Amino acid sequence: MLTPEEKEQFIRQTPILGEDGQEKLKNAAVLVAGAGGLGTAIALHCAFAGFGTVRIADCDRIERSNLNRQTLYRLPDIGRMKADMAVERIQGVTPYLCTEAVNTVITVENVLQMTAGMDIIIDAMDNYDTRYILADAAEERGIPFIHGAIDGFYGQVATTIPGQSACLRCIVPHPPPRTKVPALSATTGIIGSIQVTEAIKCILGMGTLLTDKLLLWDGLHCEMDTIEVTPLKECPHCGECRKMKTEQKK
């Protein structure tokens, strides 16, 4: 049940989410993987939306060059751990918000422990090696994974549901080389907001998700498009491999 104070706080969004929906968000736990440009936008909007638990994972410290886009940090924060600072900044947004900071590198060895108890994983990483680790963990845990990435004026979003849609390896089978890409706070804000919107819809079971699709944002020309994605036959999670695994279990 929502308290009278909580009902007052969310009075502008319960007309679209419903009080039952707001309570579902209150009981939901999300892992924000990364506390950079995307991650800070995502963490803040998850807190504002009313998610009950927000776990933020990042192993980096705040640098001056982060401050053009990583909206939860300020000049005095330089040198502090990003996850710690992000958690500190979103605490107190709602009376019930439970925040957790994980100051470590995400690896194959620790990802299942890191995702324990989570209902959804939101990707705010800057490399595909870690994204694949997180996406594989989502498949193993059977929870949604919401991918997001940016490059200057451009960005992309996709949602994967284990057993129901193409996974990240199908959507991005040949990732670009690992480099530092240009980043604008406006772009991270747009893409992060779309990712949180997808997370809300996943938890509430409403609307149309970006499953089997890749949403592409072109901020330079203010255009948005989606492309269809087909599960790859050779994918360990999707396509013929999934069909074979299902038949073997029968």
Residue frames relative to the residue before (quaternion, step in Angstrom):
aa qw qx qy qz dx dy dz
M 1.0000 0.0000 0.0000 0.0000 0.00 0.00 0.00
L 0.3962 -0.6856 0.5544 0.2562 3.55 -1.12 0.71
T 0.4341 -0.6746 0.5282 0.2784 3.55 -1.03 0.77
P 0.6646 -0.4822 0.3625 0.4409 3.63 -1.19 0.26
E 0.6433 0.5201 -0.3254 0.4580 3.60 1.01 -0.76
E 0.6584 0.4993 -0.3058 0.4730 3.58 1.00 -0.81
K 0.6220 0.5320 -0.3394 0.4636 3.59 1.01 -0.75
E 0.6547 0.5030 -0.3108 0.4709 3.57 1.01 -0.80
Q 0.6580 0.5306 -0.3169 0.4302 3.58 0.93 -0.89
F 0.7895 0.3211 -0.1522 0.5004 3.58 0.94 -0.87
I 0.2836 0.8124 -0.4761 0.1813 3.57 1.25 0.33
R 0.6732 0.4975 -0.3065 0.4532 3.62 1.14 -0.52
Q 0.7537 0.3595 -0.2359 0.4969 3.61 1.16 -0.25
T 0.5344 0.6241 -0.4224 0.3826 3.63 1.16 -0.25
P 0.5662 0.5740 -0.4218 0.4148 3.67 1.05 -0.35
I 0.7429 0.3590 -0.2326 0.5149 3.62 1.12 -0.51
L 0.7364 0.3883 -0.2314 0.5033 3.60 1.10 -0.59
G 0.3634 -0.7200 0.4987 0.3175 3.57 1.16 -0.63
E 0.5785 -0.5857 0.4258 0.3755 3.58 -1.13 0.50
D 0.6059 0.5371 -0.3566 0.4661 3.59 1.09 -0.63
G 0.6484 0.5151 -0.3088 0.4678 3.56 1.02 -0.82
Q 0.6441 0.5160 -0.3195 0.4656 3.55 0.99 -0.83
E 0.6449 0.5113 -0.3198 0.4694 3.57 1.05 -0.74
K 0.6077 0.5415 -0.3513 0.4627 3.60 1.09 -0.66
L 0.6441 0.5018 -0.3210 0.4799 3.58 1.00 -0.78
K 0.6201 0.5546 -0.3318 0.4448 3.57 1.01 -0.82
N 0.7354 0.4091 -0.2183 0.4942 3.57 1.07 -0.75
A 0.5921 0.6024 -0.3476 0.4071 3.59 1.30 -0.05
A 0.2114 -0.7648 0.5998 0.1029 3.54 -1.19 0.71
V 0.0824 -0.8087 0.5824 -0.0017 3.56 -0.86 1.01
L 0.2524 -0.7231 0.6206 0.1679 3.54 -1.12 0.77
V 0.1527 -0.7456 0.6439 0.0786 3.55 -0.80 1.07
A 0.1565 -0.8223 0.5451 0.0479 3.56 -0.29 1.29
G 0.7634 0.2067 -0.2075 0.5757 3.54 -0.06 1.37
A 0.0941 -0.8050 0.5852 0.0253 3.56 -0.96 0.90
G 0.3577 0.7188 -0.5048 0.3170 3.51 0.96 0.99
G 0.8363 -0.1349 0.1091 0.5201 3.57 -1.00 -0.81
L 0.6999 0.4278 -0.2598 0.5095 3.57 0.86 -0.95
G 0.6903 0.5306 -0.2916 0.3960 3.56 0.79 -1.03
T 0.6600 0.4950 -0.3246 0.4625 3.59 0.96 -0.77
A 0.6364 0.5085 -0.3292 0.4776 3.59 1.03 -0.75
I 0.6630 0.5131 -0.3000 0.4551 3.57 0.94 -0.91
A 0.6633 0.5166 -0.3111 0.4431 3.58 0.85 -0.96
L 0.6663 0.5078 -0.3039 0.4537 3.56 0.91 -0.91
H 0.7002 0.4591 -0.2788 0.4703 3.60 0.87 -0.92
C 0.5928 0.5400 -0.3710 0.4683 3.62 1.11 -0.52
A 0.6523 0.5014 -0.3097 0.4766 3.58 1.00 -0.84
F 0.6637 0.5037 -0.3038 0.4621 3.59 0.90 -0.91
A 0.6584 0.5221 -0.3117 0.4435 3.60 1.01 -0.80
G 0.5331 -0.6611 0.3879 0.3582 3.58 1.17 -0.52
F 0.2777 0.7413 -0.5556 0.2544 3.59 1.13 0.52
G 0.4751 -0.7206 0.4343 0.2577 3.57 -0.91 0.92
T 0.7922 0.1169 -0.0453 0.5972 3.56 1.06 -0.80
V 0.0214 -0.7740 0.6326 -0.0174 3.56 -0.87 1.02
R 0.0807 -0.7807 0.6197 0.0014 3.56 -0.56 1.23
I 0.1151 -0.8089 0.5763 0.0173 3.59 -0.73 1.09
A 0.0928 -0.8118 0.5764 0.0104 3.57 -0.73 1.12
D 0.2890 0.7196 -0.5943 0.2133 3.56 -0.83 1.04
C 0.2956 -0.7895 0.5169 0.1486 3.59 -0.92 0.89
D 0.6022 0.6137 -0.3379 0.3828 3.60 1.26 -0.14
R 0.3928 -0.6661 0.5791 0.2583 3.50 -1.41 0.28
I 0.5796 -0.6014 0.4326 0.3396 3.56 -1.20 0.59
E 0.0973 -0.7768 0.6217 0.0252 3.54 -1.00 0.97
R 0.6584 -0.5171 0.3644 0.4079 3.57 -1.20 0.45
S 0.6595 0.5326 -0.3119 0.4290 3.59 1.00 -0.81
N 0.5754 0.5893 -0.3757 0.4247 3.61 1.26 -0.18
L 0.6362 0.6356 -0.3117 0.3067 3.54 1.10 -0.74
N 0.5422 0.6048 -0.4223 0.4023 3.61 1.21 0.05
R 0.8258 0.2006 -0.0607 0.5236 3.59 1.19 -0.42
Q 0.6640 0.4937 -0.3119 0.4670 3.62 1.14 -0.47
T 0.2400 -0.8990 0.3535 0.0963 3.43 0.44 1.47
L 0.6357 0.5395 -0.3464 0.4298 3.62 1.16 -0.20
Y 0.6926 0.4925 -0.2665 0.4547 3.59 1.24 -0.21
R 0.1790 -0.7659 0.6121 0.0822 3.54 -1.29 0.60
L 0.7384 -0.4331 0.2791 0.4352 3.59 -1.25 0.28
P 0.6821 0.4838 -0.3226 0.4435 3.66 0.83 -0.78
D 0.6189 0.5744 -0.3405 0.4136 3.60 1.24 -0.32
I 0.4278 0.7185 -0.4649 0.2909 3.61 1.23 -0.25
G 0.7657 0.3196 -0.2727 0.4870 3.54 -0.87 1.04
R 0.6175 0.5381 -0.3528 0.4524 3.59 1.19 -0.35
M 0.5850 -0.5657 0.4427 0.3766 3.56 -1.26 0.42
K 0.5221 -0.6723 0.4286 0.3029 3.56 -0.85 0.99
A 0.6741 0.5058 -0.3154 0.4362 3.59 0.80 -0.96
D 0.6408 0.5239 -0.3234 0.4586 3.58 0.97 -0.84
M 0.6974 0.4778 -0.2787 0.4558 3.56 0.86 -0.98
A 0.6350 0.5320 -0.3316 0.4514 3.58 0.99 -0.82
V 0.6451 0.5136 -0.3088 0.4740 3.57 0.97 -0.88
E 0.6498 0.5243 -0.3166 0.4501 3.58 0.93 -0.89
R 0.6941 0.5027 -0.2785 0.4335 3.57 0.95 -0.88
I 0.7396 0.3983 -0.2525 0.4802 3.62 0.99 -0.66
Q 0.4732 0.6659 -0.4531 0.3568 3.61 1.21 -0.16
G 0.7889 0.3264 -0.2394 0.4623 3.53 -1.05 0.78
V 0.4362 0.6825 -0.4768 0.3415 3.60 1.24 0.06
T 0.7633 0.0625 -0.0526 0.6409 3.56 1.10 -0.77
P 0.6036 -0.6017 0.3751 0.3646 3.61 -1.09 0.58
Y 0.7491 0.4062 -0.2129 0.4779 3.58 1.14 -0.56
L 0.4238 0.7449 -0.4515 0.2484 3.62 1.23 -0.17
C 0.1423 -0.7623 0.6289 0.0556 3.54 -0.87 1.07
T 0.0641 -0.8181 0.5715 -0.0030 3.58 -0.62 1.12
E 0.0691 -0.7818 0.6194 0.0190 3.53 -1.14 0.74
A 0.1921 -0.7638 0.6071 0.1059 3.57 -1.00 0.87
V 0.0911 -0.7709 0.6294 0.0368 3.55 -0.97 0.94
N 0.1184 -0.8359 0.5358 0.0164 3.57 -0.25 1.30
T 0.5336 0.6178 -0.4100 0.4068 3.56 0.61 1.11
V 0.5766 -0.5584 0.4643 0.3742 3.54 -1.29 0.36
I 0.3877 -0.6985 0.5498 0.2438 3.58 -1.01 0.81
T 0.0272 0.8112 -0.5793 0.0753 3.57 -0.67 1.14
V 0.6727 -0.4567 0.3836 0.4378 3.54 -1.34 0.15
E 0.6693 0.5360 -0.2939 0.4223 3.55 1.05 -0.83
N 0.8071 0.3046 -0.1547 0.4815 3.62 0.94 -0.76
V 0.4811 0.7230 -0.4239 0.2572 3.59 1.21 -0.27
L 0.6490 0.5113 -0.3418 0.4479 3.62 0.98 -0.67
Q 0.6299 0.5028 -0.3333 0.4892 3.57 1.06 -0.67
M 0.6609 0.5249 -0.3040 0.4419 3.57 0.99 -0.87
T 0.7352 0.4069 -0.2239 0.4937 3.59 1.07 -0.70
A 0.3985 0.7277 -0.4751 0.2933 3.60 1.25 0.04
G 0.8262 0.2153 -0.1802 0.4884 3.55 -0.92 0.96
M 0.5645 0.6062 -0.3881 0.4040 3.58 1.26 -0.03
D 0.3595 -0.7288 0.5468 0.2016 3.56 -1.15 0.69
I 0.7982 0.0518 0.0167 0.5999 3.56 1.21 -0.46
I 0.2161 -0.7481 0.6131 0.1334 3.57 -1.19 0.65
I 0.1113 -0.7746 0.6196 0.0603 3.56 -0.88 0.97
D 0.3339 -0.7735 0.5207 0.1382 3.53 -0.67 1.23
A 0.0917 0.7726 -0.6223 0.0857 3.55 -0.72 1.14
M 0.3288 0.7746 -0.4720 0.2627 3.54 1.16 0.69
D 0.3834 -0.7156 0.5360 0.2316 3.54 -1.34 0.19
N 0.7495 0.2832 -0.2084 0.5609 3.60 1.22 0.34
Y 0.5116 -0.6900 0.4334 0.2726 3.55 -1.12 0.74
D 0.5160 0.6180 -0.4366 0.4016 3.61 1.13 -0.35
T 0.7111 0.4256 -0.2526 0.4995 3.58 0.87 -0.96
R 0.5983 0.5622 -0.3635 0.4402 3.59 1.04 -0.68
Y 0.6584 0.5020 -0.3143 0.4645 3.60 0.93 -0.85
I 0.6151 0.5412 -0.3447 0.4582 3.60 1.03 -0.76
L 0.6831 0.4797 -0.2760 0.4765 3.57 0.92 -0.94
A 0.6554 0.5148 -0.3122 0.4560 3.57 0.96 -0.87
D 0.6398 0.5127 -0.3223 0.4732 3.59 1.03 -0.77
A 0.6349 0.5221 -0.3244 0.4680 3.58 1.04 -0.77
A 0.6291 0.5280 -0.3298 0.4655 3.58 1.03 -0.78
E 0.6365 0.5172 -0.3228 0.4724 3.58 1.00 -0.82
E 0.6790 0.4939 -0.2958 0.4554 3.58 0.91 -0.92
R 0.7201 0.4256 -0.2444 0.4905 3.59 1.00 -0.80
G 0.4020 -0.7378 0.4626 0.2828 3.58 1.22 -0.31
I 0.5402 0.6022 -0.4102 0.4210 3.58 1.08 0.73
P 0.6104 -0.5748 0.3906 0.3800 3.61 -1.12 0.54
F 0.1511 -0.7453 0.6446 0.0793 3.51 -1.27 0.66
I 0.1149 -0.8061 0.5794 0.0349 3.57 -0.71 1.07
H 0.2131 -0.8105 0.5418 0.0651 3.52 -0.40 1.31
G 0.0766 0.7744 -0.6267 0.0412 3.53 -1.11 0.75
A 0.0629 0.7824 -0.6171 0.0558 3.56 -1.10 0.72
I 0.1269 -0.7882 0.5978 0.0718 3.56 -1.18 0.58
D 0.0046 -0.7550 0.6554 0.0188 3.52 -1.35 0.39
G 0.8177 -0.1588 0.0639 0.5496 3.56 -0.08 1.28
F 0.8218 -0.1178 0.1382 0.5401 3.56 -0.65 -1.17
Y 0.6915 0.5073 -0.2509 0.4490 3.59 1.26 -0.34
G 0.0368 0.7981 -0.6006 0.0311 3.54 -1.19 0.57
Q 0.1392 -0.7865 0.5959 0.0834 3.55 -1.29 0.26
V 0.0958 -0.7749 0.6243 0.0265 3.54 -1.25 0.63
A 0.0925 0.7618 -0.6398 0.0429 3.55 -1.15 0.70
T 0.2273 -0.7561 0.5997 0.1305 3.55 -1.17 0.66
T 0.0960 -0.7896 0.6039 0.0506 3.56 -0.94 0.87
I 0.1324 -0.7642 0.6296 0.0458 3.54 -1.05 0.91
P 0.4321 -0.7263 0.4611 0.2706 3.63 -0.44 1.12
G 0.8245 0.2110 -0.1805 0.4930 3.54 -0.91 0.97
Q 0.7524 0.3722 -0.2043 0.5036 3.58 1.26 -0.20
S 0.8167 0.1427 -0.0486 0.5571 3.61 1.10 -0.52
A 0.6641 -0.4586 0.4020 0.4325 3.52 -1.35 0.13
C 0.3684 -0.7280 0.5349 0.2193 3.57 -1.04 0.78
L 0.7331 -0.4255 0.2877 0.4457 3.57 -1.29 0.08
R 0.6334 0.5383 -0.3421 0.4382 3.60 1.02 -0.70
C 0.6377 0.4887 -0.3221 0.5008 3.59 1.19 -0.48
I 0.6702 0.5111 -0.2935 0.4511 3.56 1.01 -0.85
V 0.7862 0.0817 -0.0223 0.6122 3.58 0.99 -0.89
P 0.0462 -0.8491 0.5261 0.0129 3.62 0.33 1.21
H 0.7721 0.2229 -0.1152 0.5839 3.58 1.17 -0.58
P 0.1430 -0.8415 0.5156 0.0755 3.59 0.21 1.24
P 0.5554 -0.5916 0.4594 0.3613 3.57 -1.18 0.51
P 0.6255 -0.5317 0.3913 0.4159 3.60 -1.19 0.37
R 0.5469 -0.6344 0.4469 0.3142 3.54 -1.17 0.68
T 0.2057 0.7607 -0.5847 0.1929 3.57 -0.47 1.25
K 0.5211 -0.5774 0.5017 0.3787 3.55 -1.30 0.17
V 0.1829 -0.8005 0.5651 0.0806 3.56 -0.61 1.16
P 0.5628 -0.5730 0.4541 0.3856 3.60 -1.16 0.47
A 0.0786 -0.8211 0.5653 -0.0048 3.57 -1.03 0.76
L 0.1350 -0.7633 0.6294 0.0547 3.54 -1.07 0.92
S 0.5258 -0.6374 0.4530 0.3347 3.58 -0.98 0.77
A 0.5999 0.5651 -0.3681 0.4305 3.60 1.07 -0.65
T 0.6746 0.4877 -0.2940 0.4697 3.58 0.98 -0.84
T 0.6611 0.4916 -0.3199 0.4680 3.59 0.89 -0.85
G 0.6262 0.5426 -0.3339 0.4496 3.58 1.08 -0.68
I 0.6661 0.4987 -0.2996 0.4667 3.57 0.95 -0.89
I 0.7068 0.4584 -0.2728 0.4646 3.58 0.75 -1.03
G 0.6469 0.5184 -0.3191 0.4593 3.60 0.95 -0.83
S 0.6438 0.5229 -0.3189 0.4587 3.58 1.01 -0.79
I 0.6411 0.5078 -0.3247 0.4751 3.58 1.01 -0.78
Q 0.6390 0.5301 -0.3286 0.4502 3.58 0.98 -0.80
V 0.6678 0.4794 -0.3067 0.4797 3.59 0.93 -0.82
T 0.5965 0.5494 -0.3567 0.4638 3.59 1.07 -0.67
E 0.6455 0.5069 -0.3099 0.4799 3.58 1.00 -0.84
A 0.6403 0.5294 -0.3250 0.4519 3.59 0.99 -0.83
I 0.6391 0.5201 -0.3207 0.4671 3.57 0.96 -0.85
K 0.6733 0.4934 -0.2948 0.4651 3.58 0.90 -0.93
C 0.6150 0.5465 -0.3447 0.4520 3.59 1.05 -0.73
I 0.6969 0.4749 -0.2751 0.4616 3.57 0.82 -1.00
L 0.7544 0.3996 -0.2079 0.4774 3.58 0.94 -0.89
G 0.3648 -0.7496 0.4833 0.2673 3.60 1.22 -0.29
M 0.5326 0.6257 -0.4057 0.4003 3.56 0.98 0.81
G 0.7939 0.3305 -0.2293 0.4560 3.54 -1.28 0.39
T 0.5407 -0.5845 0.4938 0.3493 3.53 -1.37 -0.32
L 0.2968 -0.7806 0.5299 0.1478 3.56 -0.70 1.10
L 0.5133 -0.6203 0.4995 0.3198 3.54 -1.31 0.35
T 0.2529 0.7558 -0.5532 0.2425 3.57 0.75 1.09
D 0.8183 0.1156 -0.1555 0.5412 3.56 -1.05 0.90
K 0.6549 0.4321 -0.3127 0.5353 3.55 1.19 0.67
L 0.1617 -0.7291 0.6478 0.1500 3.52 -1.34 0.32
L 0.2401 -0.7691 0.5793 0.1233 3.56 -0.60 1.18
L 0.1303 -0.7954 0.5910 0.0337 3.56 -0.88 1.01
W 0.1325 -0.7923 0.5942 0.0414 3.57 -0.82 1.06
D 0.0852 -0.7681 0.6344 0.0154 3.55 -0.89 1.05
G 0.1894 -0.8280 0.5206 0.0867 3.55 -0.07 1.28
L 0.5796 0.6026 -0.3781 0.3974 3.57 1.14 -0.54
H 0.7785 0.2360 -0.1254 0.5679 3.58 1.10 -0.73
C 0.3918 -0.7509 0.4460 0.2894 3.58 1.34 0.18
E 0.4553 0.6546 -0.4617 0.3887 3.54 0.80 1.12
M 0.0967 -0.7792 0.6180 0.0410 3.54 -1.12 0.75
D 0.0235 0.7967 -0.6014 0.0552 3.55 -0.95 0.89
T 0.1976 -0.7496 0.6104 0.1630 3.56 -1.27 0.28
I 0.1681 -0.7643 0.6133 0.1069 3.54 -1.11 0.70
E 0.4830 -0.6656 0.4891 0.2905 3.56 -1.08 0.75
V 0.1759 -0.7735 0.6036 0.0795 3.56 -1.11 0.76
T 0.1921 -0.7784 0.5904 0.0928 3.56 -0.93 0.94
P 0.4997 -0.6455 0.4738 0.3304 3.62 -0.85 0.85
L 0.4192 -0.7131 0.5080 0.2402 3.58 -0.95 0.89
K 0.5352 -0.6512 0.4346 0.3173 3.57 -0.93 0.88
E 0.7321 0.4378 -0.2366 0.4652 3.56 1.03 -0.82
C 0.4493 0.7063 -0.4484 0.3134 3.60 1.28 -0.05
P 0.4798 -0.6899 0.4570 0.2915 3.63 -0.89 0.87
H 0.7205 0.4161 -0.2463 0.4971 3.60 1.20 -0.40
C 0.7982 0.2912 -0.1033 0.5172 3.58 1.07 -0.70
G 0.7569 0.4494 -0.2581 0.3983 3.53 -1.34 -0.35
E 0.8373 -0.1777 0.1478 0.4955 3.54 -1.15 -0.75
C 0.6014 0.5731 -0.3602 0.4245 3.58 1.08 -0.70
R 0.6520 0.4980 -0.3134 0.4781 3.58 0.96 -0.84
K 0.6406 0.5318 -0.3230 0.4500 3.56 0.97 -0.87
M 0.6583 0.5114 -0.3032 0.4616 3.57 0.98 -0.90
K 0.6442 0.5221 -0.3210 0.4577 3.59 0.97 -0.86
T 0.6486 0.5244 -0.3130 0.4543 3.56 0.99 -0.88
E 0.6717 0.4978 -0.2937 0.4634 3.57 0.96 -0.90
Q 0.6351 0.5421 -0.3277 0.4420 3.59 1.08 -0.75
K 0.6629 0.5163 -0.3012 0.4508 3.58 1.11 -0.68
K 0.5826 0.6052 -0.3748 0.3922 3.59 1.19 -0.46
